[in-house]
Amino acid sequence: MPSRQSTPEPSPNAPKIVYNIHSLSGIIARVKEGETPVNDTKAAPSFSYAANFYFETHGYTDDAKALLGIAFHAARDAEHFVQDMAEKGMPMLEALYIHTLIAEGLNSAE
């Protein structure tokens, strides 16, 4: 098992992280108190309230949300979606959770 390294304690006066900005493969930047986030240039699809809230609070970029929407509609099932997202660097359980959020939003709209 790899050894764990301890991280230094943050300074009490250091700006706190408001949210992380995510691509499909993980965190690409952090927005701290007092910083202005950079907006994406692409229009992102709208999902269910729960999915939109998840993406917003976890800082997914519009590009990432657009790719998730395309992959969701192209996937035969949850397993195919999870495998596709895992190949792009997303953790498999996160992909499964996102698939569930999107699918439940579509099912409740019917």
A tleap script that builds the chain and sets N, CA, C and O, in Angstrom:
source leaprc.protein.ff14SB
mol = sequence {
  NMET PRO SER ARG GLN SER THR PRO GLU PRO
  SER PRO ASN ALA PRO LYS ILE VAL TYR ASN
  ILE HIE SER LEU SER GLY ILE ILE ALA ARG
  VAL LYS GLU GLY GLU THR PRO VAL ASN ASP
  THR LYS ALA ALA PRO SER PHE SER TYR ALA
  ALA ASN PHE TYR PHE GLU THR HIE GLY TYR
  THR ASP ASP ALA LYS ALA LEU LEU GLY ILE
  ALA PHE HIE ALA ALA ARG ASP ALA GLU HIE
  PHE VAL GLN ASP MET ALA GLU LYS GLY MET
  PRO MET LEU GLU ALA LEU TYR ILE HIE THR
  LEU ILE ALA GLU GLY LEU ASN SER ALA CGLU
}
set mol.1.N position { 0.848 -1.174 0.000 }
set mol.1.CA position { 0.000 0.000 0.000 }
set mol.1.C position { 0.895 1.240 0.000 }
set mol.1.O position { 1.849 1.309 0.776 }
set mol.2.N position { 0.600 2.225 -0.865 }
set mol.2.CA position { 1.424 3.429 -0.892 }
set mol.2.C position { 1.312 4.185 0.424 }
set mol.2.O position { 0.257 4.190 1.058 }
set mol.3.N position { 2.399 4.819 0.827 }
set mol.3.CA position { 2.359 5.587 2.068 }
set mol.3.C position { 1.609 6.891 1.842 }
set mol.3.O position { 1.634 7.472 0.757 }
set mol.4.N position { 0.960 7.317 2.875 }
set mol.4.CA position { 0.235 8.586 2.821 }
set mol.4.C position { 1.137 9.687 3.336 }
set mol.4.O position { 1.839 9.522 4.333 }
set mol.5.N position { 1.108 10.785 2.658 }
set mol.5.CA position { 1.873 11.928 3.119 }
set mol.5.C position { 0.905 12.895 3.769 }
set mol.5.O position { -0.194 13.118 3.263 }
set mol.6.N position { 1.306 13.464 4.878 }
set mol.6.CA position { 0.428 14.422 5.529 }
set mol.6.C position { 0.527 15.752 4.791 }
set mol.6.O position { 1.582 16.127 4.278 }
set mol.7.N position { -0.587 16.442 4.756 }
set mol.7.CA position { -0.613 17.753 4.121 }
set mol.7.C position { -0.539 18.799 5.214 }
set mol.7.O position { -1.070 18.595 6.306 }
set mol.8.N position { 0.108 19.910 4.935 }
set mol.8.CA position { 0.208 20.946 5.957 }
set mol.8.C position { -1.157 21.542 6.268 }
set mol.8.O position { -2.029 21.619 5.402 }
set mol.9.N position { -1.326 21.954 7.495 }
set mol.9.CA position { -2.570 22.614 7.897 }
set mol.9.C position { -2.671 23.960 7.194 }
set mol.9.O position { -1.696 24.711 7.146 }
set mol.10.N position { -3.867 24.278 6.638 }
set mol.10.CA position { -4.009 25.580 5.991 }
set mol.10.C position { -3.981 26.699 7.030 }
set mol.10.O position { -4.402 26.523 8.174 }
set mol.11.N position { -3.488 27.820 6.613 }
set mol.11.CA position { -3.466 28.990 7.481 }
set mol.11.C position { -4.892 29.451 7.735 }
set mol.11.O position { -5.703 29.454 6.808 }
set mol.12.N position { -5.224 29.840 8.963 }
set mol.12.CA position { -6.592 30.309 9.243 }
set mol.12.C position { -6.958 31.548 8.437 }
set mol.12.O position { -8.140 31.833 8.245 }
set mol.13.N position { -5.960 32.287 7.963 }
set mol.13.CA position { -6.225 33.500 7.188 }
set mol.13.C position { -6.242 33.255 5.686 }
set mol.13.O position { -6.527 34.169 4.911 }
set mol.14.N position { -5.939 32.035 5.271 }
set mol.14.CA position { -5.913 31.715 3.838 }
set mol.14.C position { -7.334 31.741 3.282 }
set mol.14.O position { -8.273 31.350 3.976 }
set mol.15.N position { -7.507 32.199 2.028 }
set mol.15.CA position { -8.845 32.184 1.431 }
set mol.15.C position { -9.377 30.751 1.359 }
set mol.15.O position { -8.641 29.822 1.028 }
set mol.16.N position { -10.640 30.589 1.668 }
set mol.16.CA position { -11.262 29.267 1.632 }
set mol.16.C position { -11.707 28.932 0.208 }
set mol.16.O position { -12.071 29.816 -0.568 }
set mol.17.N position { -11.671 27.648 -0.118 }
set mol.17.CA position { -12.109 27.185 -1.438 }
set mol.17.C position { -13.630 27.221 -1.477 }
set mol.17.O position { -14.294 26.641 -0.618 }
set mol.18.N position { -14.180 27.906 -2.481 }
set mol.18.CA position { -15.630 27.972 -2.657 }
set mol.18.C position { -16.098 26.725 -3.392 }
set mol.18.O position { -17.059 26.078 -2.979 }
set mol.19.N position { -15.414 26.388 -4.488 }
set mol.19.CA position { -15.710 25.151 -5.215 }
set mol.19.C position { -14.553 24.815 -6.138 }
set mol.19.O position { -13.706 25.654 -6.443 }
set mol.20.N position { -14.542 23.558 -6.574 }
set mol.20.CA position { -13.563 23.088 -7.545 }
set mol.20.C position { -14.183 23.127 -8.932 }
set mol.20.O position { -15.393 22.955 -9.081 }
set mol.21.N position { -13.368 23.350 -9.932 }
set mol.21.CA position { -13.835 23.283 -11.319 }
set mol.21.C position { -13.408 21.931 -11.864 }
set mol.21.O position { -12.232 21.569 -11.815 }
set mol.22.N position { -14.385 21.183 -12.387 }
set mol.22.CA position { -14.149 19.814 -12.854 }
set mol.22.C position { -14.200 19.694 -14.367 }
set mol.22.O position { -15.041 20.300 -15.029 }
set mol.23.N position { -13.291 18.906 -14.893 }
set mol.23.CA position { -13.427 18.356 -16.239 }
set mol.23.C position { -13.917 16.931 -16.030 }
set mol.23.O position { -14.233 16.556 -14.901 }
set mol.24.N position { -13.988 16.142 -17.066 }
set mol.24.CA position { -14.421 14.761 -16.891 }
set mol.24.C position { -13.431 13.953 -16.066 }
set mol.24.O position { -13.824 13.011 -15.379 }
set mol.25.N position { -12.164 14.306 -16.125 }
set mol.25.CA position { -11.150 13.503 -15.440 }
set mol.25.C position { -10.760 14.039 -14.067 }
set mol.25.O position { -9.836 13.514 -13.445 }
set mol.26.N position { -11.435 15.062 -13.588 }
set mol.26.CA position { -11.151 15.525 -12.236 }
set mol.26.C position { -11.033 17.031 -12.121 }
set mol.26.O position { -11.412 17.780 -13.022 }
set mol.27.N position { -10.498 17.452 -10.988 }
set mol.27.CA position { -10.383 18.873 -10.674 }
set mol.27.C position { -9.299 19.508 -11.541 }
set mol.27.O position { -8.178 19.006 -11.633 }
set mol.28.N position { -9.661 20.628 -12.176 }
set mol.28.CA position { -8.690 21.339 -13.001 }
set mol.28.C position { -8.332 22.703 -12.422 }
set mol.28.O position { -7.327 23.299 -12.812 }
set mol.29.N position { -9.147 23.201 -11.496 }
set mol.29.CA position { -8.877 24.495 -10.863 }
set mol.29.C position { -9.740 24.621 -9.611 }
set mol.29.O position { -10.690 23.864 -9.413 }
set mol.30.N position { -9.392 25.577 -8.786 }
set mol.30.CA position { -10.164 25.870 -7.576 }
set mol.30.C position { -10.524 27.344 -7.574 }
set mol.30.O position { -9.708 28.192 -7.939 }
set mol.31.N position { -11.747 27.647 -7.162 }
set mol.31.CA position { -12.181 29.032 -7.011 }
set mol.31.C position { -12.227 29.305 -5.512 }
set mol.31.O position { -12.927 28.623 -4.764 }
set mol.32.N position { -11.470 30.310 -5.088 }
set mol.32.CA position { -11.393 30.659 -3.669 }
set mol.32.C position { -12.194 31.924 -3.397 }
set mol.32.O position { -12.550 32.665 -4.313 }
set mol.33.N position { -12.467 32.150 -2.130 }
set mol.33.CA position { -13.192 33.352 -1.735 }
set mol.33.C position { -12.532 34.579 -2.346 }
set mol.33.O position { -11.309 34.718 -2.319 }
set mol.34.N position { -13.347 35.459 -2.892 }
set mol.34.CA position { -12.837 36.692 -3.469 }
set mol.34.C position { -12.384 36.587 -4.912 }
set mol.34.O position { -12.061 37.601 -5.530 }
set mol.35.N position { -12.352 35.371 -5.468 }
set mol.35.CA position { -11.953 35.193 -6.864 }
set mol.35.C position { -13.190 35.161 -7.761 }
set mol.35.O position { -14.278 34.770 -7.337 }
set mol.36.N position { -12.999 35.572 -8.987 }
set mol.36.CA position { -14.068 35.511 -9.977 }
set mol.36.C position { -13.804 34.331 -10.889 }
set mol.36.O position { -12.753 34.260 -11.525 }
set mol.37.N position { -14.764 33.387 -10.959 }
set mol.37.CA position { -14.535 32.233 -11.827 }
set mol.37.C position { -14.587 32.612 -13.298 }
set mol.37.O position { -15.255 33.571 -13.685 }
set mol.38.N position { -13.871 31.843 -14.111 }
set mol.38.CA position { -13.891 32.025 -15.558 }
set mol.38.C position { -15.065 31.229 -16.103 }
set mol.38.O position { -15.220 30.050 -15.785 }
set mol.39.N position { -15.888 31.864 -16.919 }
set mol.39.CA position { -17.037 31.178 -17.501 }
set mol.39.C position { -16.644 30.427 -18.758 }
set mol.39.O position { -15.751 30.848 -19.494 }
set mol.40.N position { -17.320 29.305 -18.997 }
set mol.40.CA position { -17.109 28.559 -20.226 }
set mol.40.C position { -17.720 29.328 -21.388 }
set mol.40.O position { -18.540 30.226 -21.196 }
set mol.41.N position { -17.308 28.965 -22.583 }
set mol.41.CA position { -17.821 29.640 -23.767 }
set mol.41.C position { -18.932 28.858 -24.452 }
set mol.41.O position { -19.658 29.414 -25.276 }
set mol.42.N position { -19.077 27.584 -24.127 }
set mol.42.CA position { -20.102 26.765 -24.776 }
set mol.42.C position { -21.366 26.734 -23.930 }
set mol.42.O position { -21.316 26.819 -22.703 }
set mol.43.N position { -22.492 26.612 -24.610 }
set mol.43.CA position { -23.755 26.445 -23.902 }
set mol.43.C position { -23.869 24.992 -23.456 }
set mol.43.O position { -23.665 24.071 -24.246 }
set mol.44.N position { -24.191 24.805 -22.205 }
set mol.44.CA position { -24.314 23.453 -21.667 }
set mol.44.C position { -25.771 23.016 -21.718 }
set mol.44.O position { -26.674 23.848 -21.641 }
set mol.45.N position { -26.002 21.722 -21.848 }
set mol.45.CA position { -27.376 21.237 -21.817 }
set mol.45.C position { -27.950 21.396 -20.414 }
set mol.45.O position { -27.214 21.494 -19.432 }
set mol.46.N position { -29.267 21.420 -20.341 }
set mol.46.CA position { -29.926 21.462 -19.045 }
set mol.46.C position { -30.451 20.070 -18.748 }
set mol.46.O position { -31.038 19.417 -19.611 }
set mol.47.N position { -30.235 19.626 -17.525 }
set mol.47.CA position { -30.689 18.315 -17.090 }
set mol.47.C position { -31.797 18.517 -16.057 }
set mol.47.O position { -32.434 19.570 -16.029 }
set mol.48.N position { -32.024 17.530 -15.222 }
set mol.48.CA position { -32.993 17.663 -14.143 }
set mol.48.C position { -32.460 18.646 -13.102 }
set mol.48.O position { -31.284 19.009 -13.118 }
set mol.49.N position { -33.335 19.066 -12.204 }
set mol.49.CA position { -32.912 19.970 -11.138 }
set mol.49.C position { -31.766 19.344 -10.346 }
set mol.49.O position { -30.759 20.001 -10.081 }
set mol.50.N position { -31.920 18.072 -9.968 }
set mol.50.CA position { -30.900 17.402 -9.156 }
set mol.50.C position { -29.571 17.315 -9.902 }
set mol.50.O position { -28.519 17.576 -9.318 }
set mol.51.N position { -29.605 16.952 -11.180 }
set mol.51.CA position { -28.370 16.856 -11.958 }
set mol.51.C position { -27.739 18.238 -12.143 }
set mol.51.O position { -26.530 18.397 -11.974 }
set mol.52.N position { -28.553 19.232 -12.487 }
set mol.52.CA position { -28.028 20.592 -12.657 }
set mol.52.C position { -27.405 21.099 -11.359 }
set mol.52.O position { -26.349 21.731 -11.381 }
set mol.53.N position { -28.056 20.824 -10.232 }
set mol.53.CA position { -27.543 21.251 -8.932 }
set mol.53.C position { -26.215 20.560 -8.624 }
set mol.53.O position { -25.274 21.195 -8.146 }
set mol.54.N position { -26.146 19.273 -8.897 }
set mol.54.CA position { -24.899 18.517 -8.689 }
set mol.54.C position { -23.774 19.116 -9.519 }
set mol.54.O position { -22.690 19.377 -8.998 }
set mol.55.N position { -24.024 19.336 -10.815 }
set mol.55.CA position { -22.988 19.873 -11.691 }
set mol.55.C position { -22.562 21.273 -11.260 }
set mol.55.O position { -21.377 21.604 -11.292 }
set mol.56.N position { -23.521 22.086 -10.861 }
set mol.56.CA position { -23.214 23.460 -10.448 }
set mol.56.C position { -22.387 23.468 -9.160 }
set mol.56.O position { -21.377 24.167 -9.074 }
set mol.57.N position { -22.812 22.695 -8.167 }
set mol.57.CA position { -22.120 22.725 -6.875 }
set mol.57.C position { -20.776 22.014 -6.919 }
set mol.57.O position { -19.923 22.246 -6.062 }
set mol.58.N position { -20.580 21.152 -7.908 }
set mol.58.CA position { -19.290 20.468 -8.043 }
set mol.58.C position { -18.411 21.111 -9.114 }
set mol.58.O position { -17.322 20.616 -9.406 }
set mol.59.N position { -18.880 22.208 -9.697 }
set mol.59.CA position { -18.052 22.998 -10.599 }
set mol.59.C position { -17.749 22.369 -11.943 }
set mol.59.O position { -16.679 22.608 -12.503 }
set mol.60.N position { -18.667 21.568 -12.478 }
set mol.60.CA position { -18.430 20.983 -13.801 }
set mol.60.C position { -18.462 22.069 -14.864 }
set mol.60.O position { -19.336 22.935 -14.854 }
set mol.61.N position { -17.503 22.016 -15.780 }
set mol.61.CA position { -17.463 22.997 -16.862 }
set mol.61.C position { -18.606 22.729 -17.842 }
set mol.61.O position { -19.162 21.632 -17.879 }
set mol.62.N position { -18.944 23.738 -18.628 }
set mol.62.CA position { -19.971 23.556 -19.651 }
set mol.62.C position { -19.544 22.506 -20.669 }
set mol.62.O position { -20.369 21.732 -21.155 }
set mol.63.N position { -18.251 22.481 -20.989 }
set mol.63.CA position { -17.736 21.461 -21.907 }
set mol.63.C position { -17.978 20.063 -21.340 }
set mol.63.O position { -18.426 19.166 -22.054 }
set mol.64.N position { -17.681 19.887 -20.057 }
set mol.64.CA position { -17.881 18.581 -19.416 }
set mol.64.C position { -19.360 18.195 -19.420 }
set mol.64.O position { -19.703 17.046 -19.698 }
set mol.65.N position { -20.236 19.156 -19.110 }
set mol.65.CA position { -21.679 18.857 -19.102 }
set mol.65.C position { -22.171 18.499 -20.507 }
set mol.65.O position { -23.005 17.608 -20.666 }
set mol.66.N position { -21.658 19.187 -21.512 }
set mol.66.CA position { -22.058 18.869 -22.889 }
set mol.66.C position { -21.610 17.459 -23.262 }
set mol.66.O position { -22.372 16.706 -23.868 }
set mol.67.N position { -20.376 17.097 -22.901 }
set mol.67.CA position { -19.882 15.747 -23.191 }
set mol.67.C position { -20.666 14.685 -22.433 }
set mol.67.O position { -20.922 13.606 -22.968 }
set mol.68.N position { -21.047 14.978 -21.198 }
set mol.68.CA position { -21.858 14.034 -20.426 }
set mol.68.C position { -23.218 13.817 -21.086 }
set mol.68.O position { -23.705 12.688 -21.146 }
set mol.69.N position { -23.828 14.885 -21.577 }
set mol.69.CA position { -25.113 14.755 -22.252 }
set mol.69.C position { -25.009 13.925 -23.525 }
set mol.69.O position { -25.859 13.075 -23.790 }
set mol.70.N position { -23.978 14.172 -24.301 }
set mol.70.CA position { -23.766 13.404 -25.535 }
set mol.70.C position { -23.536 11.933 -25.200 }
set mol.70.O position { -24.131 11.048 -25.814 }
set mol.71.N position { -22.672 11.681 -24.225 }
set mol.71.CA position { -22.364 10.295 -23.844 }
set mol.71.C position { -23.587 9.586 -23.281 }
set mol.71.O position { -23.791 8.400 -23.541 }
set mol.72.N position { -24.401 10.301 -22.514 }
set mol.72.CA position { -25.601 9.682 -21.938 }
set mol.72.C position { -26.537 9.215 -23.053 }
set mol.72.O position { -27.031 8.088 -23.028 }
set mol.73.N position { -26.773 10.083 -24.021 }
set mol.73.CA position { -27.713 9.740 -25.101 }
set mol.73.C position { -27.140 8.697 -26.057 }
set mol.73.O position { -27.899 7.990 -26.720 }
set mol.74.N position { -25.828 8.591 -26.137 }
set mol.74.CA position { -25.206 7.599 -27.015 }
set mol.74.C position { -25.086 6.224 -26.348 }
set mol.74.O position { -24.944 5.208 -27.028 }
set mol.75.N position { -25.145 6.202 -25.019 }
set mol.75.CA position { -24.940 4.947 -24.286 }
set mol.75.C position { -26.157 4.031 -24.387 }
set mol.75.O position { -27.301 4.483 -24.340 }
set mol.76.N position { -25.885 2.741 -24.526 }
set mol.76.CA position { -26.961 1.744 -24.549 }
set mol.76.C position { -27.594 1.575 -23.179 }
set mol.76.O position { -28.793 1.324 -23.059 }
set mol.77.N position { -26.768 1.718 -22.143 }
set mol.77.CA position { -27.228 1.504 -20.775 }
set mol.77.C position { -26.226 2.140 -19.821 }
set mol.77.O position { -25.235 2.733 -20.246 }
set mol.78.N position { -26.498 2.009 -18.521 }
set mol.78.CA position { -25.629 2.614 -17.511 }
set mol.78.C position { -24.212 2.062 -17.588 }
set mol.78.O position { -23.245 2.813 -17.460 }
set mol.79.N position { -24.083 0.762 -17.796 }
set mol.79.CA position { -22.756 0.147 -17.845 }
set mol.79.C position { -21.919 0.727 -18.983 }
set mol.79.O position { -20.735 1.014 -18.809 }
set mol.80.N position { -22.541 0.896 -20.144 }
set mol.80.CA position { -21.842 1.470 -21.303 }
set mol.80.C position { -21.430 2.914 -21.002 }
set mol.80.O position { -20.315 3.317 -21.333 }
set mol.81.N position { -22.310 3.689 -20.383 }
set mol.81.CA position { -21.999 5.080 -20.014 }
set mol.81.C position { -20.815 5.123 -19.050 }
set mol.81.O position { -19.887 5.914 -19.224 }
set mol.82.N position { -20.859 4.263 -18.029 }
set mol.82.CA position { -19.794 4.231 -17.027 }
set mol.82.C position { -18.457 3.885 -17.679 }
set mol.82.O position { -17.445 4.523 -17.388 }
set mol.83.N position { -18.441 2.893 -18.546 }
set mol.83.CA position { -17.197 2.505 -19.218 }
set mol.83.C position { -16.662 3.638 -20.095 }
set mol.83.O position { -15.458 3.894 -20.121 }
set mol.84.N position { -17.563 4.313 -20.812 }
set mol.84.CA position { -17.166 5.426 -21.668 }
set mol.84.C position { -16.554 6.551 -20.840 }
set mol.84.O position { -15.515 7.098 -21.208 }
set mol.85.N position { -17.188 6.894 -19.737 }
set mol.85.CA position { -16.678 7.974 -18.887 }
set mol.85.C position { -15.368 7.564 -18.201 }
set mol.85.O position { -14.473 8.392 -18.032 }
set mol.86.N position { -15.254 6.295 -17.808 }
set mol.86.CA position { -14.017 5.812 -17.178 }
set mol.86.C position { -12.843 5.920 -18.152 }
set mol.86.O position { -11.725 6.237 -17.747 }
set mol.87.N position { -13.098 5.657 -19.427 }
set mol.87.CA position { -12.046 5.789 -20.440 }
set mol.87.C position { -11.596 7.238 -20.609 }
set mol.87.O position { -10.494 7.502 -21.090 }
set mol.88.N position { -12.454 8.168 -20.210 }
set mol.88.CA position { -12.116 9.594 -20.289 }
set mol.88.C position { -11.519 10.102 -18.976 }
set mol.88.O position { -11.201 11.285 -18.853 }
set mol.89.N position { -11.365 9.204 -17.991 }
set mol.89.CA position { -10.715 9.574 -16.742 }
set mol.89.C position { -11.628 9.802 -15.556 }
set mol.89.O position { -11.141 10.138 -14.477 }
set mol.90.N position { -12.936 9.634 -15.711 }
set mol.90.CA position { -13.863 9.845 -14.611 }
set mol.90.C position { -13.929 8.600 -13.730 }
set mol.90.O position { -13.955 7.483 -14.248 }
set mol.91.N position { -13.957 8.774 -12.409 }
set mol.91.CA position { -14.143 7.609 -11.541 }
set mol.91.C position { -15.468 6.894 -11.863 }
set mol.91.O position { -16.486 7.538 -12.115 }
set mol.92.N position { -15.435 5.581 -11.850 }
set mol.92.CA position { -16.599 4.792 -12.280 }
set mol.92.C position { -17.825 5.025 -11.408 }
set mol.92.O position { -18.935 5.114 -11.934 }
set mol.93.N position { -17.660 5.128 -10.096 }
set mol.93.CA position { -18.828 5.350 -9.241 }
set mol.93.C position { -19.414 6.743 -9.436 }
set mol.93.O position { -20.625 6.928 -9.315 }
set mol.94.N position { -18.575 7.712 -9.732 }
set mol.94.CA position { -19.068 9.053 -10.039 }
set mol.94.C position { -19.875 9.027 -11.337 }
set mol.94.O position { -20.929 9.657 -11.429 }
set mol.95.N position { -19.388 8.307 -12.326 }
set mol.95.CA position { -20.111 8.189 -13.598 }
set mol.95.C position { -21.451 7.503 -13.400 }
set mol.95.O position { -22.452 7.910 -13.990 }
set mol.96.N position { -21.480 6.467 -12.574 }
set mol.96.CA position { -22.742 5.775 -12.296 }
set mol.96.C position { -23.727 6.704 -11.604 }
set mol.96.O position { -24.913 6.711 -11.933 }
set mol.97.N position { -23.248 7.480 -10.656 }
set mol.97.CA position { -24.112 8.433 -9.957 }
set mol.97.C position { -24.676 9.467 -10.935 }
set mol.97.O position { -25.866 9.779 -10.894 }
set mol.98.N position { -23.828 9.992 -11.805 }
set mol.98.CA position { -24.269 10.981 -12.783 }
set mol.98.C position { -25.284 10.363 -13.745 }
set mol.98.O position { -26.283 10.999 -14.080 }
set mol.99.N position { -25.038 9.139 -14.188 }
set mol.99.CA position { -25.997 8.464 -15.067 }
set mol.99.C position { -27.350 8.363 -14.369 }
set mol.99.O position { -28.387 8.615 -14.983 }
set mol.100.N position { -27.342 7.998 -13.099 }
set mol.100.CA position { -28.577 7.864 -12.336 }
set mol.100.C position { -29.297 9.208 -12.231 }
set mol.100.O position { -30.514 9.269 -12.409 }
set mol.101.N position { -28.570 10.274 -11.949 }
set mol.101.CA position { -29.184 11.605 -11.855 }
set mol.101.C position { -29.851 11.989 -13.172 }
set mol.101.O position { -30.991 12.452 -13.188 }
set mol.102.N position { -29.133 11.795 -14.273 }
set mol.102.CA position { -29.688 12.182 -15.567 }
set mol.102.C position { -30.886 11.311 -15.925 }
set mol.102.O position { -31.908 11.821 -16.385 }
set mol.103.N position { -30.768 9.988 -15.717 }
set mol.103.CA position { -31.850 9.063 -16.071 }
set mol.103.C position { -33.090 9.328 -15.232 }
set mol.103.O position { -34.198 9.320 -15.768 }
set mol.104.N position { -32.938 9.562 -13.938 }
set mol.104.CA position { -34.097 9.819 -13.088 }
set mol.104.C position { -34.790 11.105 -13.495 }
set mol.104.O position { -36.016 11.199 -13.423 }
set mol.105.N position { -34.022 12.098 -13.922 }
set mol.105.CA position { -34.619 13.338 -14.399 }
set mol.105.C position { -35.445 13.120 -15.647 }
set mol.105.O position { -36.517 13.709 -15.791 }
set mol.106.N position { -34.963 12.278 -16.555 }
set mol.106.CA position { -35.722 11.977 -17.769 }
set mol.106.C position { -36.959 11.146 -17.454 }
set mol.106.O position { -38.019 11.368 -18.039 }
set mol.107.N position { -36.833 10.192 -16.536 }
set mol.107.CA position { -37.973 9.350 -16.172 }
set mol.107.C position { -39.063 10.145 -15.480 }
set mol.107.O position { -40.244 9.862 -15.679 }
set mol.108.N position { -38.698 11.138 -14.668 }
set mol.108.CA position { -39.717 11.919 -13.960 }
set mol.108.C position { -40.400 12.901 -14.887 }
set mol.108.O position { -41.491 13.378 -14.576 }
set mol.109.N position { -39.785 13.220 -16.026 }
set mol.109.CA position { -40.372 14.156 -16.992 }
set mol.109.C position { -41.393 13.476 -17.889 }
set mol.109.O position { -42.166 14.148 -18.572 }
set mol.110.N position { -41.400 12.155 -17.892 }
set mol.110.CA position { -42.325 11.429 -18.782 }
set mol.110.C position { -43.723 11.407 -18.234 }
set mol.110.O position { -44.622 10.840 -18.856 }
savepdb mol mol.pdb
quit
